[in-house]
Structure formats: C-alpha cells, structure tokens
Amino acid sequence: MKSGIHPEYHEITVIMTDGTQFKTRSCMGKAGDTLRLDIDPKSHPAWTGQQRIIDTGGQVAKFNKKFAGLGLKR
C-alpha cells in the first residue's frame, strides 16, 4: 500500500437503538468517538418483519388526502 494516502483506522464505540454497545474499527471521526444508531437490525422492519408507519408532521395523511381520488373507479 502507498503510505500517506489512507485515512486513519482506529477503534470507535457503536451504540445500538436498545442501548447495547460494541467496539469496532472505523475511519469515522477520531479514536474513541461514539456512533449512535437511529436504525439497526434489531429495530428495522426489513429484519424484524414488523411494519410500522412513522408519520412525521402528518405526511402520510397529506399524501392520502392528495391522492385519495386516484385509483380504480368502480
């Protein structure tokens, strides 16, 4: 490998959504930094199989109102 062109590789702490934590090596930040996850395999629907709709600021209701008239006519 060429010297002087690669980022520093050091140990950081990763904190999962449920509070569990582990140490890993990364190029993120500096040595000893903490990475807090918003979504991880324990909470994401792709891994848990449970679907939840998180409505931020009424966006789902706004979408449903805007497109309520579209669809198949019977």
Predicted model as a PDB file, atoms N, CA, C, CB and O in Angstrom, pLDDT in the B-factor column:
MODEL        1                                                                  
ATOM      1  N   MET A   1       0.848  -1.194   0.000  1.00 68.00           N  
ATOM      2  CA  MET A   1       0.000   0.000   0.000  1.00 68.00           C  
ATOM      3  C   MET A   1       0.882   1.243   0.000  1.00 68.00           C  
ATOM      4  CB  MET A   1      -0.959   0.006   1.228  1.00 68.00           C  
ATOM      5  O   MET A   1       1.969   1.255   0.578  1.00 68.00           O  
ATOM      6  N   LYS A   2       0.399   2.271  -0.650  1.00 83.00           N  
ATOM      7  CA  LYS A   2       1.101   3.547  -0.631  1.00 83.00           C  
ATOM      8  C   LYS A   2       0.966   4.181   0.742  1.00 83.00           C  
ATOM      9  CB  LYS A   2       0.559   4.493  -1.722  1.00 83.00           C  
ATOM     10  O   LYS A   2      -0.098   4.115   1.359  1.00 83.00           O  
ATOM     11  N   SER A   3       2.011   4.778   1.210  1.00 85.00           N  
ATOM     12  CA  SER A   3       1.927   5.439   2.514  1.00 85.00           C  
ATOM     13  C   SER A   3       1.439   6.875   2.351  1.00 85.00           C  
ATOM     14  CB  SER A   3       3.298   5.416   3.226  1.00 85.00           C  
ATOM     15  O   SER A   3       1.731   7.537   1.355  1.00 85.00           O  
ATOM     16  N   GLY A   4       0.686   7.344   3.356  1.00 86.00           N  
ATOM     17  CA  GLY A   4       0.250   8.738   3.368  1.00 86.00           C  
ATOM     18  C   GLY A   4      -1.035   9.036   2.609  1.00 86.00           C  
ATOM     19  O   GLY A   4      -1.461  10.190   2.582  1.00 86.00           O  
ATOM     20  N   ILE A   5      -1.679   8.031   1.982  1.00 89.00           N  
ATOM     21  CA  ILE A   5      -2.909   8.331   1.233  1.00 89.00           C  
ATOM     22  C   ILE A   5      -4.152   7.724   1.869  1.00 89.00           C  
ATOM     23  CB  ILE A   5      -2.783   7.833  -0.188  1.00 89.00           C  
ATOM     24  O   ILE A   5      -5.265   8.005   1.425  1.00 89.00           O  
ATOM     25  N   HIS A   6      -3.988   6.901   2.893  1.00 85.00           N  
ATOM     26  CA  HIS A   6      -5.116   6.215   3.507  1.00 85.00           C  
ATOM     27  C   HIS A   6      -5.551   6.920   4.790  1.00 85.00           C  
ATOM     28  CB  HIS A   6      -4.756   4.756   3.798  1.00 85.00           C  
ATOM     29  O   HIS A   6      -4.716   7.448   5.525  1.00 85.00           O  
ATOM     30  N   PRO A   7      -6.872   6.929   5.064  1.00 86.00           N  
ATOM     31  CA  PRO A   7      -7.336   7.563   6.310  1.00 86.00           C  
ATOM     32  C   PRO A   7      -6.907   6.740   7.526  1.00 86.00           C  
ATOM     33  CB  PRO A   7      -8.878   7.726   6.296  1.00 86.00           C  
ATOM     34  O   PRO A   7      -6.610   5.550   7.419  1.00 86.00           O  
ATOM     35  N   GLU A   8      -6.884   7.397   8.668  1.00 87.00           N  
ATOM     36  CA  GLU A   8      -6.508   6.721   9.912  1.00 87.00           C  
ATOM     37  C   GLU A   8      -7.593   5.715  10.290  1.00 87.00           C  
ATOM     38  CB  GLU A   8      -6.288   7.751  11.061  1.00 87.00           C  
ATOM     39  O   GLU A   8      -8.781   6.032  10.235  1.00 87.00           O  
ATOM     40  N   TYR A   9      -7.196   4.535  10.662  1.00 89.00           N  
ATOM     41  CA  TYR A   9      -8.108   3.444  11.025  1.00 89.00           C  
ATOM     42  C   TYR A   9      -7.965   3.225  12.525  1.00 89.00           C  
ATOM     43  CB  TYR A   9      -7.796   2.116  10.213  1.00 89.00           C  
ATOM     44  O   TYR A   9      -6.886   2.870  12.999  1.00 89.00           O  
ATOM     45  N   HIS A  10      -9.047   3.433  13.279  1.00 94.00           N  
ATOM     46  CA  HIS A  10      -8.972   3.403  14.738  1.00 94.00           C  
ATOM     47  C   HIS A  10     -10.238   2.778  15.329  1.00 94.00           C  
ATOM     48  CB  HIS A  10      -8.767   4.826  15.298  1.00 94.00           C  
ATOM     49  O   HIS A  10     -11.171   2.448  14.597  1.00 94.00           O  
ATOM     50  N   GLU A  11     -10.266   2.618  16.647  1.00 96.00           N  
ATOM     51  CA  GLU A  11     -11.383   1.981  17.339  1.00 96.00           C  
ATOM     52  C   GLU A  11     -12.424   3.018  17.767  1.00 96.00           C  
ATOM     53  CB  GLU A  11     -10.879   1.199  18.562  1.00 96.00           C  
ATOM     54  O   GLU A  11     -12.080   4.067  18.311  1.00 96.00           O  
ATOM     55  N   ILE A  12     -13.719   2.705  17.510  1.00 95.00           N  
ATOM     56  CA  ILE A  12     -14.836   3.541  17.949  1.00 95.00           C  
ATOM     57  C   ILE A  12     -15.852   2.665  18.673  1.00 95.00           C  
ATOM     58  CB  ILE A  12     -15.498   4.278  16.742  1.00 95.00           C  
ATOM     59  O   ILE A  12     -15.773   1.438  18.606  1.00 95.00           O  
ATOM     60  N   THR A  13     -16.803   3.284  19.364  1.00 95.00           N  
ATOM     61  CA  THR A  13     -17.873   2.572  20.045  1.00 95.00           C  
ATOM     62  C   THR A  13     -19.170   2.821  19.301  1.00 95.00           C  
ATOM     63  CB  THR A  13     -17.989   3.010  21.527  1.00 95.00           C  
ATOM     64  O   THR A  13     -19.500   3.966  18.992  1.00 95.00           O  
ATOM     65  N   VAL A  14     -19.916   1.750  19.009  1.00 92.00           N  
ATOM     66  CA  VAL A  14     -21.210   1.848  18.337  1.00 92.00           C  
ATOM     67  C   VAL A  14     -22.289   1.529  19.364  1.00 92.00           C  
ATOM     68  CB  VAL A  14     -21.296   0.880  17.097  1.00 92.00           C  
ATOM     69  O   VAL A  14     -22.233   0.493  20.027  1.00 92.00           O  
ATOM     70  N   ILE A  15     -23.289   2.435  19.497  1.00 92.00           N  
ATOM     71  CA  ILE A  15     -24.394   2.226  20.429  1.00 92.00           C  
ATOM     72  C   ILE A  15     -25.660   1.966  19.619  1.00 92.00           C  
ATOM     73  CB  ILE A  15     -24.578   3.456  21.382  1.00 92.00           C  
ATOM     74  O   ILE A  15     -26.087   2.802  18.824  1.00 92.00           O  
ATOM     75  N   MET A  16     -26.257   0.778  19.837  1.00 87.00           N  
ATOM     76  CA  MET A  16     -27.461   0.377  19.120  1.00 87.00           C  
ATOM     77  C   MET A  16     -28.676   1.118  19.696  1.00 87.00           C  
ATOM     78  CB  MET A  16     -27.664  -1.163  19.206  1.00 87.00           C  
ATOM     79  O   MET A  16     -28.563   1.815  20.704  1.00 87.00           O  
ATOM     80  N   THR A  17     -29.840   0.962  19.046  1.00 84.00           N  
ATOM     81  CA  THR A  17     -31.047   1.664  19.487  1.00 84.00           C  
ATOM     82  C   THR A  17     -31.535   1.189  20.845  1.00 84.00           C  
ATOM     83  CB  THR A  17     -32.147   1.490  18.469  1.00 84.00           C  
ATOM     84  O   THR A  17     -32.189   1.948  21.562  1.00 84.00           O  
ATOM     85  N   ASP A  18     -31.231  -0.060  21.217  1.00 85.00           N  
ATOM     86  CA  ASP A  18     -31.686  -0.566  22.514  1.00 85.00           C  
ATOM     87  C   ASP A  18     -30.676  -0.300  23.633  1.00 85.00           C  
ATOM     88  CB  ASP A  18     -31.959  -2.057  22.418  1.00 85.00           C  
ATOM     89  O   ASP A  18     -30.890  -0.726  24.768  1.00 85.00           O  
ATOM     90  N   GLY A  19     -29.595   0.390  23.331  1.00 88.00           N  
ATOM     91  CA  GLY A  19     -28.613   0.753  24.344  1.00 88.00           C  
ATOM     92  C   GLY A  19     -27.407  -0.156  24.409  1.00 88.00           C  
ATOM     93  O   GLY A  19     -26.416   0.186  25.054  1.00 88.00           O  
ATOM     94  N   THR A  20     -27.462  -1.314  23.754  1.00 89.00           N  
ATOM     95  CA  THR A  20     -26.287  -2.180  23.749  1.00 89.00           C  
ATOM     96  C   THR A  20     -25.194  -1.516  22.933  1.00 89.00           C  
ATOM     97  CB  THR A  20     -26.624  -3.586  23.180  1.00 89.00           C  
ATOM     98  O   THR A  20     -25.468  -0.730  22.026  1.00 89.00           O  
ATOM     99  N   GLN A  21     -23.964  -1.837  23.263  1.00 93.00           N  
ATOM    100  CA  GLN A  21     -22.863  -1.213  22.553  1.00 93.00           C  
ATOM    101  C   GLN A  21     -21.754  -2.214  22.292  1.00 93.00           C  
ATOM    102  CB  GLN A  21     -22.329  -0.026  23.336  1.00 93.00           C  
ATOM    103  O   GLN A  21     -21.625  -3.225  22.983  1.00 93.00           O  
ATOM    104  N   PHE A  22     -20.953  -1.908  21.275  1.00 93.00           N  
ATOM    105  CA  PHE A  22     -19.800  -2.739  20.958  1.00 93.00           C  
ATOM    106  C   PHE A  22     -18.724  -1.856  20.355  1.00 93.00           C  
ATOM    107  CB  PHE A  22     -20.182  -3.895  19.991  1.00 93.00           C  
ATOM    108  O   PHE A  22     -18.993  -0.743  19.902  1.00 93.00           O  
ATOM    109  N   LYS A  23     -17.519  -2.359  20.356  1.00 95.00           N  
ATOM    110  CA  LYS A  23     -16.398  -1.629  19.779  1.00 95.00           C  
ATOM    111  C   LYS A  23     -16.072  -2.228  18.417  1.00 95.00           C  
ATOM    112  CB  LYS A  23     -15.157  -1.671  20.718  1.00 95.00           C  
ATOM    113  O   LYS A  23     -16.147  -3.440  18.217  1.00 95.00           O  
ATOM    114  N   THR A  24     -15.710  -1.356  17.490  1.00 94.00           N  
ATOM    115  CA  THR A  24     -15.310  -1.788  16.157  1.00 94.00           C  
ATOM    116  C   THR A  24     -14.242  -0.835  15.649  1.00 94.00           C  
ATOM    117  CB  THR A  24     -16.528  -1.838  15.184  1.00 94.00           C  
ATOM    118  O   THR A  24     -13.970   0.188  16.278  1.00 94.00           O  
ATOM    119  N   ARG A  25     -13.645  -1.158  14.531  1.00 95.00           N  
ATOM    120  CA  ARG A  25     -12.639  -0.271  13.946  1.00 95.00           C  
ATOM    121  C   ARG A  25     -13.260   0.440  12.749  1.00 95.00           C  
ATOM    122  CB  ARG A  25     -11.357  -1.066  13.524  1.00 95.00           C  
ATOM    123  O   ARG A  25     -14.031  -0.152  11.993  1.00 95.00           O  
ATOM    124  N   SER A  26     -12.911   1.729  12.585  1.00 94.00           N  
ATOM    125  CA  SER A  26     -13.518   2.539  11.547  1.00 94.00           C  
ATOM    126  C   SER A  26     -12.606   3.703  11.174  1.00 94.00           C  
ATOM    127  CB  SER A  26     -14.883   3.053  12.001  1.00 94.00           C  
ATOM    128  O   SER A  26     -11.645   4.009  11.880  1.00 94.00           O  
ATOM    129  N   CYS A  27     -12.923   4.341  10.061  1.00 92.00           N  
ATOM    130  CA  CYS A  27     -12.239   5.567   9.645  1.00 92.00           C  
ATOM    131  C   CYS A  27     -13.027   6.798  10.083  1.00 92.00           C  
ATOM    132  CB  CYS A  27     -12.035   5.582   8.119  1.00 92.00           C  
ATOM    133  O   CYS A  27     -12.568   7.924   9.891  1.00 92.00           O  
ATOM    134  N   MET A  28     -14.231   6.595  10.681  1.00 89.00           N  
ATOM    135  CA  MET A  28     -15.101   7.687  11.095  1.00 89.00           C  
ATOM    136  C   MET A  28     -14.517   8.432  12.295  1.00 89.00           C  
ATOM    137  CB  MET A  28     -16.495   7.154  11.430  1.00 89.00           C  
ATOM    138  O   MET A  28     -14.020   7.806  13.231  1.00 89.00           O  
ATOM    139  N   GLY A  29     -14.574   9.743  12.274  1.00 89.00           N  
ATOM    140  CA  GLY A  29     -14.182  10.557  13.416  1.00 89.00           C  
ATOM    141  C   GLY A  29     -12.750  10.342  13.849  1.00 89.00           C  
ATOM    142  O   GLY A  29     -11.837  10.203  13.036  1.00 89.00           O  
ATOM    143  N   LYS A  30     -12.584  10.321  15.182  1.00 91.00           N  
ATOM    144  CA  LYS A  30     -11.252  10.087  15.724  1.00 91.00           C  
ATOM    145  C   LYS A  30     -11.322   8.966  16.748  1.00 91.00           C  
ATOM    146  CB  LYS A  30     -10.672  11.378  16.357  1.00 91.00           C  
ATOM    147  O   LYS A  30     -12.413   8.535  17.120  1.00 91.00           O  
ATOM    148  N   ALA A  31     -10.197   8.502  17.198  1.00 92.00           N  
ATOM    149  CA  ALA A  31     -10.141   7.375  18.133  1.00 92.00           C  
ATOM    150  C   ALA A  31     -10.962   7.669  19.377  1.00 92.00           C  
ATOM    151  CB  ALA A  31      -8.690   7.063  18.522  1.00 92.00           C  
ATOM    152  O   ALA A  31     -10.846   8.745  19.964  1.00 92.00           O  
ATOM    153  N   GLY A  32     -11.805   6.699  19.784  1.00 93.00           N  
ATOM    154  CA  GLY A  32     -12.620   6.844  20.980  1.00 93.00           C  
ATOM    155  C   GLY A  32     -13.975   7.483  20.751  1.00 93.00           C  
ATOM    156  O   GLY A  32     -14.754   7.588  21.698  1.00 93.00           O  
ATOM    157  N   ASP A  33     -14.298   7.921  19.523  1.00 94.00           N  
ATOM    158  CA  ASP A  33     -15.603   8.523  19.241  1.00 94.00           C  
ATOM    159  C   ASP A  33     -16.724   7.499  19.394  1.00 94.00           C  
ATOM    160  CB  ASP A  33     -15.625   9.118  17.825  1.00 94.00           C  
ATOM    161  O   ASP A  33     -16.482   6.292  19.407  1.00 94.00           O  
ATOM    162  N   THR A  34     -17.963   8.003  19.511  1.00 94.00           N  
ATOM    163  CA  THR A  34     -19.144   7.166  19.660  1.00 94.00           C  
ATOM    164  C   THR A  34     -20.082   7.393  18.482  1.00 94.00           C  
ATOM    165  CB  THR A  34     -19.864   7.460  20.996  1.00 94.00           C  
ATOM    166  O   THR A  34     -20.327   8.532  18.083  1.00 94.00           O  
ATOM    167  N   LEU A  35     -20.605   6.299  17.926  1.00 91.00           N  
ATOM    168  CA  LEU A  35     -21.583   6.352  16.840  1.00 91.00           C  
ATOM    169  C   LEU A  35     -22.897   5.819  17.386  1.00 91.00           C  
ATOM    170  CB  LEU A  35     -21.108   5.528  15.584  1.00 91.00           C  
ATOM    171  O   LEU A  35     -22.981   4.648  17.757  1.00 91.00           O  
ATOM    172  N   ARG A  36     -23.940   6.673  17.443  1.00 90.00           N  
ATOM    173  CA  ARG A  36     -25.266   6.252  17.911  1.00 90.00           C  
ATOM    174  C   ARG A  36     -26.131   5.970  16.689  1.00 90.00           C  
ATOM    175  CB  ARG A  36     -25.929   7.345  18.832  1.00 90.00           C  
ATOM    176  O   ARG A  36     -26.272   6.815  15.806  1.00 90.00           O  
ATOM    177  N   LEU A  37     -26.709   4.767  16.650  1.00 85.00           N  
ATOM    178  CA  LEU A  37     -27.535   4.370  15.516  1.00 85.00           C  
ATOM    179  C   LEU A  37     -28.993   4.744  15.745  1.00 85.00           C  
ATOM    180  CB  LEU A  37     -27.409   2.869  15.264  1.00 85.00           C  
ATOM    181  O   LEU A  37     -29.514   4.562  16.845  1.00 85.00           O  
ATOM    182  N   ASP A  38     -29.662   5.270  14.703  1.00 81.00           N  
ATOM    183  CA  ASP A  38     -31.096   5.545  14.745  1.00 81.00           C  
ATOM    184  C   ASP A  38     -31.876   4.299  14.350  1.00 81.00           C  
ATOM    185  CB  ASP A  38     -31.456   6.724  13.817  1.00 81.00           C  
ATOM    186  O   ASP A  38     -32.955   4.038  14.884  1.00 81.00           O  
ATOM    187  N   ILE A  39     -31.331   3.539  13.420  1.00 78.00           N  
ATOM    188  CA  ILE A  39     -31.962   2.315  12.934  1.00 78.00           C  
ATOM    189  C   ILE A  39     -30.888   1.240  12.895  1.00 78.00           C  
ATOM    190  CB  ILE A  39     -32.624   2.520  11.518  1.00 78.00           C  
ATOM    191  O   ILE A  39     -29.775   1.480  12.427  1.00 78.00           O  
ATOM    192  N   ASP A  40     -31.225   0.059  13.387  1.00 76.00           N  
ATOM    193  CA  ASP A  40     -30.291  -1.053  13.354  1.00 76.00           C  
ATOM    194  C   ASP A  40     -31.064  -2.344  13.080  1.00 76.00           C  
ATOM    195  CB  ASP A  40     -29.496  -1.151  14.687  1.00 76.00           C  
ATOM    196  O   ASP A  40     -32.293  -2.312  13.019  1.00 76.00           O  
ATOM    197  N   PRO A  41     -30.387  -3.461  12.917  1.00 74.00           N  
ATOM    198  CA  PRO A  41     -31.087  -4.717  12.598  1.00 74.00           C  
ATOM    199  C   PRO A  41     -32.109  -5.149  13.649  1.00 74.00           C  
ATOM    200  CB  PRO A  41     -30.082  -5.816  12.420  1.00 74.00           C  
ATOM    201  O   PRO A  41     -33.008  -5.929  13.336  1.00 74.00           O  
ATOM    202  N   LYS A  42     -31.996  -4.665  14.879  1.00 73.00           N  
ATOM    203  CA  LYS A  42     -32.956  -5.047  15.914  1.00 73.00           C  
ATOM    204  C   LYS A  42     -34.255  -4.251  15.813  1.00 73.00           C  
ATOM    205  CB  LYS A  42     -32.341  -4.853  17.291  1.00 73.00           C  
ATOM    206  O   LYS A  42     -35.274  -4.672  16.359  1.00 73.00           O  
ATOM    207  N   SER A  43     -34.237  -3.096  15.116  1.00 72.00           N  
ATOM    208  CA  SER A  43     -35.429  -2.251  15.059  1.00 72.00           C  
ATOM    209  C   SER A  43     -35.954  -2.017  13.645  1.00 72.00           C  
ATOM    210  CB  SER A  43     -35.133  -0.933  15.694  1.00 72.00           C  
ATOM    211  O   SER A  43     -37.084  -1.551  13.495  1.00 72.00           O  
ATOM    212  N   HIS A  44     -35.187  -2.318  12.613  1.00 70.00           N  
ATOM    213  CA  HIS A  44     -35.598  -2.036  11.239  1.00 70.00           C  
ATOM    214  C   HIS A  44     -36.566  -3.107  10.726  1.00 70.00           C  
ATOM    215  CB  HIS A  44     -34.366  -1.948  10.319  1.00 70.00           C  
ATOM    216  O   HIS A  44     -36.313  -4.299  10.901  1.00 70.00           O  
ATOM    217  N   PRO A  45     -37.672  -2.695  10.094  1.00 65.00           N  
ATOM    218  CA  PRO A  45     -38.677  -3.647   9.613  1.00 65.00           C  
ATOM    219  C   PRO A  45     -38.141  -4.670   8.605  1.00 65.00           C  
ATOM    220  CB  PRO A  45     -39.810  -2.894   8.988  1.00 65.00           C  
ATOM    221  O   PRO A  45     -38.685  -5.770   8.502  1.00 65.00           O  
ATOM    222  N   ALA A  46     -37.104  -4.332   7.877  1.00 67.00           N  
ATOM    223  CA  ALA A  46     -36.555  -5.278   6.906  1.00 67.00           C  
ATOM    224  C   ALA A  46     -36.018  -6.524   7.596  1.00 67.00           C  
ATOM    225  CB  ALA A  46     -35.448  -4.616   6.083  1.00 67.00           C  
ATOM    226  O   ALA A  46     -36.015  -7.603   7.004  1.00 67.00           O  
ATOM    227  N   TRP A  47     -35.565  -6.393   8.831  1.00 67.00           N  
ATOM    228  CA  TRP A  47     -35.028  -7.533   9.569  1.00 67.00           C  
ATOM    229  C   TRP A  47     -36.028  -8.095  10.577  1.00 67.00           C  
ATOM    230  CB  TRP A  47     -33.754  -7.131  10.283  1.00 67.00           C  
ATOM    231  O   TRP A  47     -35.997  -9.292  10.860  1.00 67.00           O  
ATOM    232  N   THR A  48     -36.910  -7.265  11.122  1.00 69.00           N  
ATOM    233  CA  THR A  48     -37.834  -7.733  12.154  1.00 69.00           C  
ATOM    234  C   THR A  48     -39.113  -8.312  11.578  1.00 69.00           C  
ATOM    235  CB  THR A  48     -38.172  -6.607  13.089  1.00 69.00           C  
ATOM    236  O   THR A  48     -39.762  -9.130  12.229  1.00 69.00           O  
ATOM    237  N   GLY A  49     -39.495  -7.905  10.364  1.00 68.00           N  
ATOM    238  CA  GLY A  49     -40.727  -8.396   9.759  1.00 68.00           C  
ATOM    239  C   GLY A  49     -41.959  -7.645  10.225  1.00 68.00           C  
ATOM    240  O   GLY A  49     -43.069  -7.995   9.826  1.00 68.00           O  
ATOM    241  N   GLN A  50     -41.802  -6.633  11.050  1.00 67.00           N  
ATOM    242  CA  GLN A  50     -42.922  -5.833  11.535  1.00 67.00           C  
ATOM    243  C   GLN A  50     -42.887  -4.478  10.859  1.00 67.00           C  
ATOM    244  CB  GLN A  50     -42.880  -5.680  13.076  1.00 67.00           C  
ATOM    245  O   GLN A  50     -41.878  -3.775  10.913  1.00 67.00           O  
ATOM    246  N   GLN A  51     -43.989  -4.111  10.223  1.00 63.00           N  
ATOM    247  CA  GLN A  51     -44.061  -2.842   9.506  1.00 63.00           C  
ATOM    248  C   GLN A  51     -44.730  -1.797  10.378  1.00 63.00           C  
ATOM    249  CB  GLN A  51     -44.823  -3.002   8.176  1.00 63.00           C  
ATOM    250  O   GLN A  51     -45.807  -2.041  10.921  1.00 63.00           O  
ATOM    251  N   ARG A  52     -44.104  -0.635  10.519  1.00 63.00           N  
ATOM    252  CA  ARG A  52     -44.696   0.494  11.235  1.00 63.00           C  
ATOM    253  C   ARG A  52     -44.583   1.713  10.332  1.00 63.00           C  
ATOM    254  CB  ARG A  52     -43.992   0.740  12.624  1.00 63.00           C  
ATOM    255  O   ARG A  52     -43.594   1.889   9.622  1.00 63.00           O  
ATOM    256  N   ILE A  53     -45.602   2.543  10.372  1.00 64.00           N  
ATOM    257  CA  ILE A  53     -45.547   3.798   9.640  1.00 64.00           C  
ATOM    258  C   ILE A  53     -45.263   4.895  10.657  1.00 64.00           C  
ATOM    259  CB  ILE A  53     -46.882   4.071   8.846  1.00 64.00           C  
ATOM    260  O   ILE A  53     -46.026   5.103  11.601  1.00 64.00           O  
ATOM    261  N   ILE A  54     -44.159   5.586  10.447  1.00 66.00           N  
ATOM    262  CA  ILE A  54     -43.825   6.706  11.319  1.00 66.00           C  
ATOM    263  C   ILE A  54     -44.240   7.966  10.576  1.00 66.00           C  
ATOM    264  CB  ILE A  54     -42.285   6.728  11.699  1.00 66.00           C  
ATOM    265  O   ILE A  54     -43.632   8.333   9.570  1.00 66.00           O  
ATOM    266  N   ASP A  55     -45.269   8.620  11.071  1.00 64.00           N  
ATOM    267  CA  ASP A  55     -45.829   9.790  10.401  1.00 64.00           C  
ATOM    268  C   ASP A  55     -45.187  11.049  10.990  1.00 64.00           C  
ATOM    269  CB  ASP A  55     -47.387   9.832  10.549  1.00 64.00           C  
ATOM    270  O   ASP A  55     -45.514  11.464  12.102  1.00 64.00           O  
ATOM    271  N   THR A  56     -44.291  11.634  10.245  1.00 67.00           N  
ATOM    272  CA  THR A  56     -43.611  12.838  10.682  1.00 67.00           C  
ATOM    273  C   THR A  56     -44.336  14.049  10.122  1.00 67.00           C  
ATOM    274  CB  THR A  56     -42.130  12.830  10.245  1.00 67.00           C  
ATOM    275  O   THR A  56     -44.309  14.287   8.915  1.00 67.00           O  
ATOM    276  N   GLY A  57     -44.979  14.808  10.983  1.00 71.00           N  
ATOM    277  CA  GLY A  57     -45.641  16.031  10.556  1.00 71.00           C  
ATOM    278  C   GLY A  57     -46.857  15.809   9.685  1.00 71.00           C  
ATOM    279  O   GLY A  57     -47.189  16.682   8.883  1.00 71.00           O  
ATOM    280  N   GLY A  58     -47.539  14.677   9.806  1.00 78.00           N  
ATOM    281  CA  GLY A  58     -48.752  14.430   9.044  1.00 78.00           C  
ATOM    282  C   GLY A  58     -48.524  14.156   7.582  1.00 78.00           C  
ATOM    283  O   GLY A  58     -49.431  14.364   6.776  1.00 78.00           O  
ATOM    284  N   GLN A  59     -47.348  13.698   7.206  1.00 80.00           N  
ATOM    285  CA  GLN A  59     -47.032  13.475   5.797  1.00 80.00           C  
ATOM    286  C   GLN A  59     -47.872  12.352   5.199  1.00 80.00           C  
ATOM    287  CB  GLN A  59     -45.555  13.155   5.636  1.00 80.00           C  
ATOM    288  O   GLN A  59     -48.265  12.436   4.036  1.00 80.00           O  
ATOM    289  N   VAL A  60     -48.152  11.311   5.965  1.00 79.00           N  
ATOM    290  CA  VAL A  60     -48.965  10.207   5.450  1.00 79.00           C  
ATOM    291  C   VAL A  60     -50.391  10.679   5.202  1.00 79.00           C  
ATOM    292  CB  VAL A  60     -48.957   9.016   6.433  1.00 79.00           C  
ATOM    293  O   VAL A  60     -50.979  10.355   4.170  1.00 79.00           O  
ATOM    294  N   ALA A  61     -50.954  11.442   6.139  1.00 81.00           N  
ATOM    295  CA  ALA A  61     -52.312  11.973   5.978  1.00 81.00           C  
ATOM    296  C   ALA A  61     -52.370  12.927   4.785  1.00 81.00           C  
ATOM    297  CB  ALA A  61     -52.773  12.697   7.269  1.00 81.00           C  
ATOM    298  O   ALA A  61     -53.342  12.915   4.030  1.00 81.00           O  
ATOM    299  N   LYS A  62     -51.345  13.746   4.614  1.00 83.00           N  
ATOM    300  CA  LYS A  62     -51.294  14.688   3.493  1.00 83.00           C  
ATOM    301  C   LYS A  62     -51.249  13.921   2.162  1.00 83.00           C  
ATOM    302  CB  LYS A  62     -50.058  15.628   3.623  1.00 83.00           C  
ATOM    303  O   LYS A  62     -51.931  14.294   1.208  1.00 83.00           O  
ATOM    304  N   PHE A  63     -50.455  12.863   2.101  1.00 84.00           N  
ATOM    305  CA  PHE A  63     -50.367  12.043   0.898  1.00 84.00           C  
ATOM    306  C   PHE A  63     -51.714  11.395   0.592  1.00 84.00           C  
ATOM    307  CB  PHE A  63     -49.281  10.967   1.056  1.00 84.00           C  
ATOM    308  O   PHE A  63     -52.181  11.432  -0.546  1.00 84.00           O  
ATOM    309  N   ASN A  64     -52.340  10.798   1.614  1.00 82.00           N  
ATOM    310  CA  ASN A  64     -53.631  10.141   1.412  1.00 82.00           C  
ATOM    311  C   ASN A  64     -54.700  11.123   0.952  1.00 82.00           C  
ATOM    312  CB  ASN A  64     -54.078   9.457   2.694  1.00 82.00           C  
ATOM    313  O   ASN A  64     -55.532  10.779   0.113  1.00 82.00           O  
ATOM    314  N   LYS A  65     -54.690  12.332   1.486  1.00 84.00           N  
ATOM    315  CA  LYS A  65     -55.666  13.347   1.089  1.00 84.00           C  
ATOM    316  C   LYS A  65     -55.431  13.775  -0.359  1.00 84.00           C  
ATOM    317  CB  LYS A  65     -55.588  14.570   2.029  1.00 84.00           C  
ATOM    318  O   LYS A  65     -56.379  13.930  -1.129  1.00 84.00           O  
ATOM    319  N   LYS A  66     -54.163  13.963  -0.724  1.00 86.00           N  
ATOM    320  CA  LYS A  66     -53.826  14.434  -2.061  1.00 86.00           C  
ATOM    321  C   LYS A  66     -54.186  13.407  -3.136  1.00 86.00           C  
ATOM    322  CB  LYS A  66     -52.345  14.764  -2.136  1.00 86.00           C  
ATOM    323  O   LYS A  66     -54.652  13.776  -4.214  1.00 86.00           O  
ATOM    324  N   PHE A  67     -53.973  12.122  -2.846  1.00 86.00           N  
ATOM    325  CA  PHE A  67     -54.168  11.087  -3.847  1.00 86.00           C  
ATOM    326  C   PHE A  67     -55.384  10.198  -3.581  1.00 86.00           C  
ATOM    327  CB  PHE A  67     -52.941  10.239  -3.927  1.00 86.00           C  
ATOM    328  O   PHE A  67     -55.471   9.101  -4.134  1.00 86.00           O  
ATOM    329  N   ALA A  68     -56.312  10.644  -2.756  1.00 83.00           N  
ATOM    330  CA  ALA A  68     -57.494   9.850  -2.422  1.00 83.00           C  
ATOM    331  C   ALA A  68     -58.368   9.583  -3.661  1.00 83.00           C  
ATOM    332  CB  ALA A  68     -58.317  10.566  -1.342  1.00 83.00           C  
ATOM    333  O   ALA A  68     -58.986   8.522  -3.754  1.00 83.00           O  
ATOM    334  N   GLY A  69     -58.428  10.512  -4.592  1.00 77.00           N  
ATOM    335  CA  GLY A  69     -59.274  10.361  -5.776  1.00 77.00           C  
ATOM    336  C   GLY A  69     -58.693   9.462  -6.841  1.00 77.00           C  
ATOM    337  O   GLY A  69     -59.416   9.051  -7.747  1.00 77.00           O  
ATOM    338  N   LEU A  70     -57.431   9.146  -6.768  1.00 78.00           N  
ATOM    339  CA  LEU A  70     -56.799   8.290  -7.768  1.00 78.00           C  
ATOM    340  C   LEU A  70     -57.062   6.835  -7.454  1.00 78.00           C  
ATOM    341  CB  LEU A  70     -55.294   8.553  -7.840  1.00 78.00           C  
ATOM    342  O   LEU A  70     -57.280   6.465  -6.300  1.00 78.00           O  
ATOM    343  N   GLY A  71     -57.041   6.039  -8.455  1.00 71.00           N  
ATOM    344  CA  GLY A  71     -57.229   4.597  -8.264  1.00 71.00           C  
ATOM    345  C   GLY A  71     -58.256   4.071  -9.230  1.00 71.00           C  
ATOM    346  O   GLY A  71     -58.686   4.766 -10.150  1.00 71.00           O  
ATOM    347  N   LEU A  72     -58.638   2.846  -9.011  1.00 62.00           N  
ATOM    348  CA  LEU A  72     -59.625   2.215  -9.896  1.00 62.00           C  
ATOM    349  C   LEU A  72     -61.021   2.722  -9.601  1.00 62.00           C  
ATOM    350  CB  LEU A  72     -59.584   0.691  -9.753  1.00 62.00           C  
ATOM    351  O   LEU A  72     -61.446   2.764  -8.446  1.00 62.00           O  
ATOM    352  N   LYS A  73     -61.734   3.109 -10.650  1.00 60.00           N  
ATOM    353  CA  LYS A  73     -63.128   3.554 -10.496  1.00 60.00           C  
ATOM    354  C   LYS A  73     -64.022   2.346 -10.612  1.00 60.00           C  
ATOM    355  CB  LYS A  73     -63.516   4.636 -11.560  1.00 60.00           C  
ATOM    356  O   LYS A  73     -63.810   1.501 -11.482  1.00 60.00           O  
ATOM    357  N   ARG A  74     -65.005   2.246  -9.766  1.00 58.00           N  
ATOM    358  CA  ARG A  74     -65.923   1.089  -9.808  1.00 58.00           C  
ATOM    359  C   ARG A  74     -67.294   1.513 -10.215  1.00 58.00           C  
ATOM    360  CB  ARG A  74     -65.987   0.386  -8.461  1.00 58.00           C  
ATOM    361  O   ARG A  74     -68.196   0.680 -10.305  1.00 58.00           O  
TER     362      ARG A  74                                                      
ENDMDL                                                                          
END                                                                             
